[in-house]
Each structure stands twice: as structure tokens, then as C-alpha cells.
Amino acid sequence: GKTALFLYDTSAGRLKGLYVAKKDPWFNLCEHAWAAKPLGPSPYPSQVLVNVYETLPTLTTREYIQAIDTVPGGRGTRKGDRKGSASDRPTNKHTLFLTKAEVRAILFAMR
């Protein structure tokens, strides 16, 4: 299988996808990517070239958090706390790793 890749645009608060890796990840493919200053070092040196696998509608931060909230036992609720909706919890659930169930929930929300 292929690993599903998404891009989270922190400036716009949007989750974009669906991508797959073109090659294995590498260090500093573009050494100035997302640098704070022109020609400064990238704060994200681990990078991967991607291909568009499927063009899907983007999700807002709220939409994608609501999608992963639907996964039973997922990160949608704080440990031991199953109350509240996605909209009244902090939106700091961004992670580099998603479970298969979370990926399926995000893809379902995008389609």
C-alpha cells in the first residue's frame, strides 16, 4: 500500500490532499523551504517529493478535527474526557501521524 500524505497549510488553516510520496524522504531537498528569512535554513529539514494521488476539496481546521473526532477512542477527546464537541476544544491536535481510521475519516469528510 501507499502512505496517504496530507499538507496542512498553517497560514490558511486548511488540510489539503491526497498525495503520495514520489521518492523516499530526504534531508533538506529544499534547504530554504518555509524559512523565516530569505535564504535562511528550513525549520522543516525532513522533506519528501510528492505526487497528487487524488484532488480533493480542502478541509478547514475545524472540519478535519471534527472528522477525527468521529474515530472511536481517537484523539478527538482529552484523556478521560468524552464531553464537548470539536468546536469547543482547543484545535492543537495537529500531528505528523494519523491512524488508518483517522485517515479514512478525513478522506470521507473530503469526499
C-alpha distances in whole Angstrom, upper triangle without the diagonal:
4,7,9,13,16,19,22,26,28,31,30,29,26,22,20,17,14,13,10,12,14,14,14,17,20,24,26,24,27,29,31,28,30,33,36,38,38,37,36,33,30,30,26,26,22,20,17,18,15,15,16,13,15,19,20,23,23,24,27,27,29,26,23,25,26,23,22,25,24,22,24,25,23,24,26,29,31,31,34,34,33,36,35,33,31,33,36,34,33,30,29,26,24,21,19,16,15,14,12,15,16,14,14,18,18,16,18,21,20,20
4,6,9,13,16,19,22,25,28,27,26,23,19,17,14,11,10,7,8,11,12,12,14,17,21,23,21,24,26,28,25,26,29,32,35,34,33,33,30,27,26,23,22,19,17,14,14,12,12,12,10,13,16,17,20,20,22,24,24,26,24,21,23,25,21,20,24,23,21,24,25,22,23,25,28,30,31,33,34,33,35,34,32,29,32,34,32,31,28,27,24,21,19,16,14,14,14,12,15,16,12,14,17,16,14,18,20,18,19
4,6,10,13,16,19,22,25,24,23,20,16,15,12,10,9,6,8,11,12,11,12,16,19,21,20,22,24,25,22,23,26,29,32,32,31,30,27,24,23,19,20,16,15,12,13,11,12,12,11,13,16,16,19,18,19,22,21,24,22,18,20,22,19,18,21,21,19,22,22,19,20,22,25,27,27,30,31,30,32,31,29,26,29,31,29,28,24,23,20,18,15,12,11,10,11,10,13,13,10,12,15,14,13,16,18,17,18
4,7,10,13,16,19,22,21,19,17,13,11,8,7,6,6,8,12,14,14,14,17,20,21,20,22,24,25,22,22,25,28,31,31,30,30,27,23,23,19,20,17,15,13,13,10,11,10,9,10,13,13,15,15,15,18,18,20,18,15,17,19,16,15,19,19,17,20,21,18,19,20,24,25,27,29,29,28,30,29,26,23,26,28,26,25,22,21,18,16,14,12,10,9,11,9,12,11,8,10,12,11,10,13,15,13,15
4,7,10,13,16,19,18,17,14,10,9,7,6,5,6,8,11,13,13,12,15,17,18,17,18,21,21,18,18,22,24,27,27,27,26,24,20,19,16,17,14,12,10,11,8,10,9,9,11,12,12,14,13,14,16,16,19,17,14,16,19,16,15,19,20,19,22,22,19,19,20,23,25,26,30,29,28,30,29,26,23,25,27,25,24,20,19,17,14,12,10,10,10,12,12,14,12,9,12,14,11,11,15,15,14,16
4,6,10,12,15,14,13,10,7,6,5,6,6,9,11,14,16,16,15,17,19,19,18,19,21,21,17,17,20,22,25,26,26,25,23,19,18,15,17,15,13,12,12,10,11,10,11,11,11,11,12,10,11,13,13,16,14,11,14,16,14,14,18,19,18,22,22,18,18,18,22,24,26,29,28,27,28,27,24,20,22,24,22,21,17,17,15,12,11,9,10,10,13,13,15,12,9,12,13,10,10,14,13,11,14
4,6,9,12,11,10,8,6,5,6,8,8,11,12,15,17,17,15,17,18,17,17,16,18,18,14,13,17,19,22,22,23,22,20,16,16,13,15,14,12,12,12,10,12,11,13,13,12,12,12,10,11,12,12,15,15,12,14,17,16,16,19,21,20,24,24,20,19,20,23,24,27,30,29,28,29,27,24,21,21,24,22,20,16,16,15,11,11,10,12,13,16,17,18,15,13,16,16,12,13,17,15,13,16
4,6,9,9,7,6,4,6,9,11,12,15,16,18,20,20,18,19,20,19,19,18,19,18,15,13,16,18,21,22,23,22,20,17,15,13,16,15,14,14,15,14,16,15,16,16,15,13,13,9,9,9,9,12,12,10,12,15,15,15,17,19,20,23,23,19,17,18,21,22,24,28,26,26,26,24,22,18,18,21,19,17,13,13,12,9,10,10,12,13,16,18,18,15,14,17,16,12,14,17,15,14,17
4,6,6,6,5,6,8,11,14,14,17,18,20,22,22,19,21,21,19,19,18,19,17,13,11,15,15,19,20,21,20,19,16,15,14,17,17,15,16,17,16,17,16,18,18,16,15,14,10,10,10,10,13,14,12,14,17,17,18,20,22,23,26,26,23,20,20,23,24,27,30,29,28,28,26,23,19,19,22,20,18,14,14,14,11,13,13,16,17,20,21,22,18,17,20,19,15,17,20,17,16,19
4,6,5,7,9,11,14,17,17,20,21,23,24,24,21,22,21,20,21,19,19,17,14,11,14,14,17,19,21,19,18,15,14,13,17,17,17,18,19,19,21,20,22,21,19,18,17,13,12,10,9,13,14,13,14,17,18,18,20,23,23,26,26,22,20,20,22,23,25,29,27,27,27,24,22,18,18,20,18,15,12,11,13,10,12,13,17,17,21,23,23,20,19,22,21,17,19,22,19,18,22
4,6,8,11,13,16,19,20,22,23,25,27,27,24,24,24,22,22,20,20,18,15,11,14,13,16,18,20,19,19,16,15,15,19,20,19,20,21,20,22,21,23,23,20,19,17,14,14,11,11,14,16,16,17,20,20,21,23,25,26,30,29,26,23,23,25,26,29,32,30,30,29,26,24,20,19,21,20,17,14,14,16,14,16,17,20,21,25,26,27,23,22,25,23,20,22,24,21,20,23
4,5,9,11,14,17,19,22,23,25,27,27,25,26,26,24,24,22,23,20,17,14,17,17,20,21,23,22,22,20,18,18,22,22,21,21,22,20,22,20,22,21,18,17,14,11,10,8,9,12,13,13,15,17,18,19,21,23,25,28,28,25,23,22,24,25,29,31,29,29,28,25,22,19,18,20,19,17,14,15,16,14,17,18,21,21,24,25,25,22,21,23,21,18,19,21,18,17,20
4,7,10,14,16,18,21,23,25,27,27,24,26,26,24,25,23,24,22,19,16,19,18,22,23,25,24,23,20,19,18,22,21,20,21,22,21,22,20,21,20,18,16,14,10,8,6,6,9,10,10,11,14,15,16,17,20,21,25,25,21,19,18,20,22,25,28,26,25,25,22,19,15,14,17,16,14,10,12,13,11,14,16,18,18,21,22,22,18,18,20,18,15,17,19,16,15,19
4,6,10,13,15,18,20,23,25,25,23,25,25,24,24,22,24,22,19,16,20,20,23,24,26,25,24,21,20,18,22,21,19,20,20,18,19,17,18,16,14,12,10,6,5,5,6,9,9,9,11,13,13,15,17,19,20,24,24,21,19,18,21,23,26,28,26,26,25,23,19,16,16,18,18,16,12,14,14,12,14,15,17,16,19,20,20,16,16,18,16,12,14,16,13,12,15
4,7,10,12,15,17,20,22,22,20,23,23,23,22,22,23,22,19,17,20,22,25,26,27,26,24,21,20,18,20,19,18,17,18,15,16,14,15,14,12,10,9,5,5,6,7,10,9,7,10,13,12,13,15,17,18,21,22,18,17,17,20,22,25,27,26,25,25,23,20,16,17,20,18,17,13,14,13,10,12,13,14,13,16,17,17,13,12,14,13,9,11,13,11,9,13
4,7,9,12,15,17,20,20,19,21,23,22,21,20,23,22,18,17,21,22,25,25,26,26,25,21,20,18,20,19,17,16,15,13,13,10,12,10,9,7,7,5,7,9,11,13,12,10,13,15,14,15,18,19,20,23,24,21,20,20,23,25,28,31,29,28,28,26,23,19,20,23,22,21,17,17,16,13,14,14,15,14,17,17,18,15,12,14,14,10,10,13,12,9,12
3,5,9,12,14,17,18,18,20,22,22,21,21,23,23,19,19,23,25,27,27,28,27,26,22,22,19,21,19,16,14,14,11,10,8,8,7,6,6,8,7,9,12,14,16,14,12,15,17,14,15,19,19,19,23,24,21,21,21,24,26,29,31,30,29,30,28,25,21,22,26,24,23,19,20,18,15,15,14,15,14,16,15,16,14,11,13,13,10,9,12,12,9,11
4,7,10,13,16,17,17,20,22,22,21,21,24,24,21,21,24,27,29,29,29,29,27,24,23,20,22,19,16,14,13,10,9,6,6,5,6,7,9,10,12,15,16,18,16,14,17,18,15,16,20,20,19,23,24,21,21,22,25,28,30,32,31,30,31,29,26,23,24,28,26,25,22,22,19,17,16,15,15,14,15,14,16,14,10,12,13,10,8,12,12,9,11
4,7,9,12,13,14,17,19,19,17,18,21,22,18,19,23,25,28,27,27,27,25,21,21,18,19,16,13,11,10,6,6,5,5,7,8,10,13,13,15,17,18,21,19,16,19,21,18,19,22,23,22,25,26,23,23,24,27,29,31,34,33,32,33,32,29,26,27,30,28,27,23,23,21,18,17,14,15,14,16,15,17,16,12,14,16,13,12,15,16,13,15
4,6,9,10,11,15,18,19,16,18,21,22,19,21,24,27,29,29,28,28,25,22,22,18,19,16,13,9,9,5,6,7,6,9,12,13,16,16,18,21,21,24,22,19,22,24,21,20,24,24,23,26,27,24,24,25,29,30,32,35,35,33,35,34,31,28,30,33,31,29,26,25,22,19,17,15,15,15,16,15,18,17,13,15,18,15,14,18,19,16,17
4,5,7,8,11,14,16,13,16,19,20,17,19,22,26,28,27,26,25,23,20,20,16,16,13,10,6,6,4,6,9,9,13,15,17,20,19,21,23,23,26,25,22,24,26,24,23,27,27,25,28,29,26,25,27,31,32,33,36,36,35,37,36,34,30,32,35,32,31,27,26,23,20,18,15,15,16,18,17,20,19,16,18,21,18,17,21,22,20,21
4,7,9,11,15,16,13,15,18,20,18,20,23,27,28,27,25,26,23,21,22,18,17,14,11,8,5,5,6,9,10,14,16,19,22,21,23,26,26,29,28,25,27,30,27,26,30,31,29,32,32,29,29,31,34,35,37,40,40,39,41,40,37,34,35,38,36,34,30,29,27,24,22,18,19,20,21,21,24,23,19,21,24,22,20,24,25,22,23
4,6,9,12,14,11,14,17,20,18,21,23,26,28,27,25,25,22,20,21,17,16,13,10,7,6,7,9,13,14,17,20,22,25,24,26,28,28,31,30,27,29,31,29,28,32,32,30,33,33,30,30,32,35,36,37,40,40,40,42,41,39,35,37,39,37,35,31,30,28,24,22,18,19,20,22,21,25,24,21,23,26,24,23,26,27,25,26
4,6,10,13,11,15,17,19,18,20,22,26,27,27,25,24,21,19,19,16,14,11,9,7,8,10,12,16,16,20,22,23,26,25,26,28,28,31,30,26,28,31,28,27,31,31,29,32,31,28,28,31,33,34,34,38,38,38,41,40,38,34,36,38,36,33,30,28,26,23,20,16,17,19,20,20,24,23,20,23,26,24,23,27,28,26,28
4,7,10,9,12,14,16,15,17,19,22,24,24,22,21,18,15,16,12,10,7,6,4,7,10,13,16,17,20,22,23,25,24,25,27,26,29,28,25,26,29,27,26,29,30,28,31,30,27,26,29,31,32,32,36,37,37,39,38,36,32,34,36,33,31,28,25,24,20,17,14,15,18,20,20,24,22,20,23,25,23,23,27,27,26,28
4,7,6,10,11,14,13,16,17,21,22,22,19,18,15,13,14,11,8,6,6,6,9,12,15,19,20,23,24,26,28,26,27,29,28,31,31,28,29,32,30,29,32,33,32,34,33,30,29,31,34,34,35,38,39,39,41,40,38,35,36,38,35,32,29,27,25,22,19,16,18,21,23,24,27,26,23,27,29,26,26,30,30,29,31
4,6,8,8,12,12,14,15,18,19,19,16,15,12,10,12,9,5,5,6,8,11,15,18,21,23,26,27,28,30,27,28,29,28,31,32,28,29,33,31,30,33,35,33,35,34,31,29,32,34,34,35,38,39,40,41,40,38,35,36,38,35,32,29,26,25,22,20,16,19,22,25,26,29,27,25,29,30,28,28,32,32,30,33
4,5,5,8,8,11,12,15,16,15,13,12,9,8,10,8,5,6,6,9,11,15,18,21,23,26,26,28,29,27,28,28,27,31,31,29,30,33,32,31,34,36,34,37,36,32,31,33,35,35,36,40,40,41,42,41,39,35,36,38,35,32,29,26,26,22,21,18,20,24,27,28,31,29,27,30,31,29,29,33,32,30,33
4,6,9,9,12,13,17,18,16,14,14,12,10,13,10,8,8,6,8,8,12,15,18,21,24,24,26,27,26,27,28,28,31,31,28,30,33,32,31,34,36,35,37,37,33,32,34,36,36,38,41,41,42,43,42,40,36,37,39,36,33,30,28,27,23,22,19,21,24,27,28,31,28,26,29,31,28,28,32,31,29,31
4,6,5,9,10,14,14,13,10,11,9,8,11,10,8,10,8,10,10,13,16,19,22,24,24,26,27,25,26,27,27,30,30,28,30,33,32,31,34,36,35,38,38,34,32,34,36,37,38,42,42,42,43,41,39,35,36,38,35,32,29,27,27,23,22,19,22,25,28,29,32,29,27,30,32,28,29,32,32,29,32
4,6,9,8,12,12,11,8,8,6,6,9,9,7,10,9,12,13,17,20,22,25,27,27,29,29,27,28,28,28,31,32,30,31,34,33,32,35,38,37,39,38,35,33,35,37,36,38,42,42,42,43,42,40,36,37,38,36,32,29,27,27,24,22,20,23,26,29,31,33,31,29,33,33,30,31,35,34,31,34
4,6,5,9,9,8,6,6,5,5,8,9,9,12,11,14,15,18,21,23,26,27,27,28,28,26,27,27,26,30,31,29,30,33,33,32,35,37,37,40,39,35,33,34,36,36,38,42,41,42,43,41,39,35,35,36,34,31,28,26,26,23,22,21,24,27,30,32,34,31,29,33,33,30,31,34,33,31,34
4,5,9,10,10,9,9,8,5,8,7,8,10,9,12,13,15,18,19,22,24,23,24,25,22,23,23,23,26,27,25,26,30,29,28,31,34,33,36,35,32,29,31,33,33,35,39,38,39,39,38,35,32,32,33,31,28,25,23,23,20,19,18,21,24,27,29,31,28,26,29,30,26,27,31,29,27,30
4,6,9,9,10,9,8,6,7,7,10,12,11,14,15,17,20,20,23,24,23,24,24,21,21,21,20,24,25,23,24,28,28,27,30,32,32,35,34,30,28,29,31,31,33,37,36,36,37,35,33,29,29,30,28,25,22,20,21,18,18,17,21,23,27,28,30,27,25,29,29,25,26,30,28,26,29
4,5,7,7,5,6,5,6,9,10,13,13,17,18,20,23,24,27,28,27,28,27,24,25,24,23,27,28,26,27,31,31,30,32,35,35,38,37,33,30,31,33,33,35,39,38,39,39,37,35,32,31,32,30,27,24,22,23,20,20,19,23,26,29,31,33,30,29,32,32,29,30,33,32,30,33
4,7,9,7,8,8,8,11,13,16,17,20,21,23,26,27,30,31,29,29,29,25,26,24,23,27,28,27,27,31,31,31,33,36,36,38,37,34,31,32,33,33,35,38,38,39,39,36,35,31,31,31,30,26,24,22,24,21,21,21,25,27,31,33,35,31,30,34,33,30,32,35,33,31,34
4,6,5,8,9,11,14,15,18,19,22,23,25,28,29,32,33,31,32,31,28,29,27,27,30,32,30,31,35,35,34,36,39,39,42,41,37,34,35,37,37,39,42,41,42,42,40,38,35,34,35,33,30,27,26,27,25,25,24,28,31,35,37,38,35,34,37,37,33,35,38,36,34,37
4,5,9,10,13,15,16,19,19,21,22,24,26,28,31,32,31,32,31,29,30,29,28,32,33,32,33,36,36,36,38,41,41,44,43,39,37,38,40,39,41,45,44,45,45,43,41,37,37,38,36,32,30,28,30,27,27,26,30,32,36,38,39,36,35,38,38,34,35,39,37,34,37
4,7,9,12,14,14,17,17,20,20,23,26,27,31,32,31,32,32,30,31,30,30,33,35,33,34,37,37,37,39,42,41,44,43,40,37,38,40,40,42,45,45,46,46,44,42,39,38,39,37,34,31,29,30,27,27,26,29,32,35,37,39,36,35,38,38,35,36,39,38,35,38
4,7,9,12,12,15,16,19,20,23,26,28,31,33,32,32,32,29,30,29,28,32,33,31,32,36,36,35,37,40,40,42,41,37,35,36,38,37,39,43,42,43,44,42,40,36,36,37,35,31,29,27,28,25,25,23,27,30,34,36,38,35,33,37,37,34,35,38,37,35,38
4,6,9,8,12,13,17,18,21,25,26,29,31,30,31,31,29,29,29,27,31,32,30,31,34,34,33,35,38,37,40,38,35,32,34,36,35,37,40,40,41,42,40,39,35,35,36,34,30,28,25,26,23,22,21,24,27,31,33,35,32,31,35,35,32,33,37,35,33,36
4,5,6,9,10,14,15,18,21,23,26,28,27,28,28,25,26,25,24,28,29,26,27,31,30,29,32,34,34,36,35,31,29,31,33,32,34,37,37,38,39,37,36,32,32,33,31,27,25,22,23,20,19,17,21,24,27,29,31,28,27,31,31,28,29,33,32,30,33
4,6,9,11,14,17,19,22,24,26,28,27,27,27,24,24,24,22,25,27,24,25,28,28,27,29,32,31,34,32,29,26,28,29,29,30,34,34,35,36,34,33,29,30,30,28,24,22,19,20,17,16,15,18,22,25,27,29,26,26,29,29,26,28,31,30,29,32
4,6,7,11,13,15,19,21,23,25,24,25,25,22,23,22,21,24,25,22,23,27,26,25,27,30,29,31,30,27,24,26,28,28,29,33,33,34,35,33,32,28,29,30,27,24,21,19,19,15,14,12,16,19,22,24,26,24,23,26,27,24,25,29,28,26,29
4,6,10,13,15,19,21,23,26,26,27,28,25,26,26,24,28,28,25,26,30,29,27,30,33,31,34,32,29,27,29,31,31,32,36,36,37,38,37,35,31,32,34,31,28,25,22,22,18,17,14,17,21,24,26,28,26,24,28,29,26,27,31,30,29,31
4,7,11,13,17,19,21,23,24,25,26,24,24,25,23,27,27,24,25,28,27,25,28,30,29,31,30,26,25,27,30,29,30,34,34,35,37,36,34,30,32,33,30,27,24,21,21,17,15,12,14,18,21,22,25,23,21,25,26,24,25,28,28,26,29
4,7,10,13,16,18,20,21,22,24,21,23,23,23,26,26,23,24,28,26,25,28,30,28,31,30,27,25,28,30,30,32,35,35,36,37,36,34,30,31,33,31,28,25,22,21,18,16,12,15,18,21,22,25,22,20,24,25,22,23,27,26,24,27
4,6,10,13,14,17,18,20,22,20,22,23,23,26,26,23,24,27,25,24,28,29,28,31,30,27,26,28,31,31,33,36,36,36,38,37,34,31,32,34,32,29,26,24,22,19,17,13,15,17,20,20,23,22,19,22,24,21,21,25,25,23,25
4,7,10,13,16,16,19,21,20,22,24,24,27,26,24,26,29,26,26,30,31,29,32,32,29,28,30,33,34,35,39,39,38,40,38,36,32,33,36,34,31,28,26,25,21,19,16,18,19,22,22,25,23,20,23,25,22,21,25,25,22,24
4,7,9,12,13,15,18,17,19,22,22,25,24,21,24,26,24,24,27,28,27,30,31,27,27,28,32,33,34,38,37,37,38,37,34,30,31,34,32,30,27,25,24,20,19,16,17,18,20,20,22,21,17,20,22,19,18,21,22,19,21
4,6,9,10,13,16,16,19,22,23,26,24,22,25,27,24,24,28,28,27,31,32,28,28,29,33,34,36,39,39,38,39,37,34,31,32,35,34,32,28,27,26,22,21,18,19,19,21,20,23,21,18,19,22,19,17,20,21,18,19
4,6,7,10,13,13,16,19,21,24,21,19,23,24,22,22,26,26,26,29,30,27,27,28,31,33,35,38,37,36,37,35,32,29,30,33,32,30,27,26,25,21,21,19,19,19,21,19,21,20,16,17,19,16,14,18,18,15,15
4,7,9,13,14,17,20,21,24,21,19,22,23,20,21,25,24,24,27,29,26,26,27,30,33,34,37,36,35,36,35,31,28,30,33,32,31,27,27,25,22,21,19,19,18,19,17,19,18,14,15,17,15,12,15,17,14,14
4,6,10,12,14,18,20,22,19,17,21,22,19,20,23,23,23,26,28,25,26,26,30,32,34,37,35,34,35,33,30,27,28,31,30,30,26,26,24,22,22,20,20,18,19,17,19,18,14,14,16,13,10,13,14,11,10
4,7,9,12,16,18,20,17,16,20,21,18,20,23,23,23,27,29,26,26,26,29,32,34,37,35,34,34,32,29,26,26,30,29,28,25,26,24,21,22,20,21,19,21,19,20,19,15,16,16,14,11,13,13,10,10
4,6,9,13,15,17,14,13,17,17,15,17,20,20,21,24,26,23,23,23,26,29,32,34,32,30,31,29,25,22,23,27,26,26,22,23,22,20,20,20,20,18,19,18,18,16,13,13,14,11,8,10,10,6,7
4,7,10,13,14,11,12,15,16,14,17,19,19,21,24,26,23,23,22,25,28,31,33,31,29,29,27,23,20,20,24,24,24,20,22,21,19,20,20,21,19,21,20,19,17,15,15,14,11,10,11,9,6,7
4,7,10,12,9,9,13,14,13,15,17,18,20,23,25,21,21,20,23,26,28,31,29,27,27,25,21,18,18,22,21,20,17,18,17,16,17,18,19,17,19,19,19,16,14,15,14,10,10,12,9,7,10
4,6,8,6,6,9,10,10,12,14,15,17,20,22,19,18,16,20,22,25,27,25,24,23,21,17,14,14,18,18,17,14,15,15,13,16,17,17,16,18,18,17,14,13,14,12,9,10,11,8,7,10
4,5,5,6,9,10,11,13,14,16,18,21,22,19,17,16,19,21,24,26,24,23,22,19,16,12,12,15,15,14,11,13,13,12,15,17,18,17,19,20,19,16,15,17,14,11,13,14,11,10,14
4,6,5,6,8,10,11,12,15,16,19,20,17,14,13,16,17,21,23,21,20,20,17,14,10,10,13,12,11,7,10,10,9,12,15,16,15,18,19,18,14,15,17,14,11,14,15,12,12,16
4,6,5,6,9,10,10,13,15,18,19,16,14,12,14,16,20,22,19,18,17,14,10,7,7,10,10,10,7,11,11,11,15,17,18,16,18,20,18,14,16,17,14,12,15,15,11,13,16
4,5,5,6,9,10,11,14,17,18,15,14,12,15,18,21,23,20,19,18,15,12,9,9,13,13,13,11,13,12,13,15,18,18,16,17,18,16,13,13,14,11,9,11,11,8,9,12
4,5,5,6,9,10,12,15,16,13,12,11,14,17,19,22,20,18,18,16,13,10,11,14,13,13,10,12,10,10,12,14,14,12,14,15,13,10,10,11,9,6,10,10,7,9,12
4,5,5,6,9,10,13,14,11,9,7,10,13,16,18,16,15,15,13,10,6,9,11,10,10,7,9,7,9,11,14,14,12,14,15,13,10,12,13,10,9,12,13,10,12,16
4,6,5,7,9,12,14,11,11,8,11,14,17,18,16,14,14,11,8,5,8,11,11,12,10,13,11,13,15,17,17,14,15,16,13,11,13,13,9,9,12,12,9,12,15
4,5,6,8,11,13,10,11,9,12,16,18,20,18,15,16,15,11,9,12,15,14,15,13,14,12,13,14,16,15,12,12,13,10,8,9,9,5,6,9,8,6,9,12
4,5,6,9,10,7,7,6,10,13,15,17,16,14,15,14,12,9,12,15,13,14,12,13,10,11,12,14,12,9,10,11,8,5,8,9,6,7,10,10,9,12,15
4,5,8,9,7,7,4,7,11,13,14,12,10,11,11,8,7,10,12,11,12,11,13,10,13,14,17,15,12,12,14,11,9,12,12,9,10,14,13,12,15,17
4,6,9,8,10,7,10,14,15,16,15,12,13,13,10,10,13,15,14,16,15,17,14,16,17,19,17,13,13,13,9,8,11,11,7,10,12,11,10,14,16
4,6,5,8,7,10,13,14,15,15,12,15,15,13,12,16,17,16,17,16,17,14,15,15,17,15,11,9,10,6,6,10,9,7,10,13,12,12,15,17
4,5,9,8,10,13,13,13,13,10,13,15,14,14,17,18,17,19,18,19,16,18,18,20,17,14,11,12,9,10,13,13,11,14,16,15,16,19,20
4,7,8,8,10,9,10,11,9,13,15,14,14,18,18,16,18,18,17,14,17,16,18,16,13,11,13,10,11,14,15,13,16,18,18,18,21,23
4,5,7,9,10,12,12,11,13,14,13,12,16,17,14,15,14,14,11,13,13,15,12,10,9,11,9,8,12,13,11,13,16,16,16,19,21
4,5,7,8,11,11,10,13,13,12,11,14,14,11,12,11,11,7,10,10,13,11,10,10,13,11,9,13,14,13,13,17,17,17,19,22
4,7,9,11,10,8,10,10,9,7,11,11,9,10,10,11,8,11,12,16,14,12,12,15,12,10,14,15,12,13,16,16,15,18,20
4,6,8,6,5,7,8,8,8,12,11,8,10,11,12,10,13,15,18,17,15,15,18,15,13,17,18,15,17,20,20,19,21,24
4,6,5,7,9,10,11,11,14,12,9,10,12,11,10,14,15,18,17,16,17,20,18,16,19,21,19,19,23,23,22,24,27
4,5,8,11,13,14,14,17,16,13,14,15,14,13,16,16,19,18,17,17,20,18,17,21,22,20,21,25,25,24,27,30
4,7,9,12,15,15,18,16,14,16,18,18,16,20,20,23,21,20,20,22,20,19,23,24,22,24,27,27,26,29,31
4,6,8,11,12,15,13,11,13,16,16,15,19,20,23,22,20,20,23,20,19,23,23,21,22,26,25,24,27,29
4,7,9,11,14,12,11,14,16,17,15,19,20,23,22,20,19,21,18,17,21,21,18,20,24,23,21,25,27
4,7,10,12,10,10,13,15,17,16,20,22,25,24,22,22,24,21,19,23,23,20,21,25,24,22,25,27
4,7,8,6,7,11,13,15,15,19,21,24,24,22,22,24,21,19,22,23,19,20,23,22,20,23,26
4,5,6,7,10,11,14,14,17,19,23,22,20,20,22,19,17,20,20,16,17,20,19,17,20,22
4,6,5,8,8,11,10,13,16,19,19,17,18,20,17,14,17,18,14,14,18,17,14,17,20
4,6,8,8,12,12,15,18,21,22,20,21,23,21,18,20,21,17,16,20,19,16,18,21
4,7,9,12,13,16,19,23,23,22,23,25,23,20,22,23,20,19,23,22,19,22,25
4,6,9,10,13,16,20,20,19,20,23,21,18,21,22,19,18,22,22,19,22,25
4,6,8,11,14,18,19,18,20,23,21,18,20,22,20,19,22,23,20,22,25
4,6,8,11,15,16,16,18,21,19,16,18,20,17,16,19,20,17,19,22
4,6,9,12,14,14,17,20,19,16,18,20,18,16,20,21,19,20,24
4,6,10,11,11,13,16,16,12,14,17,15,14,17,19,17,18,22
4,7,9,9,13,16,16,12,13,16,15,13,16,18,17,17,21
4,5,7,11,14,14,11,12,16,15,13,16,19,18,18,22
4,7,10,13,15,12,12,16,16,14,16,19,19,19,22
4,7,10,12,10,10,13,14,13,15,18,18,18,21
4,7,8,6,6,10,10,10,12,14,15,16,18
4,5,5,6,9,10,11,12,14,15,17,18
4,5,5,6,9,10,11,12,14,15,16
4,5,5,6,9,10,10,12,14,15
4,5,5,6,9,10,11,12,14
4,5,5,6,9,10,11,12
4,5,5,6,9,10,11
4,6,5,6,9,10
4,5,5,6,9
4,5,5,6
4,5,5
4,6
4
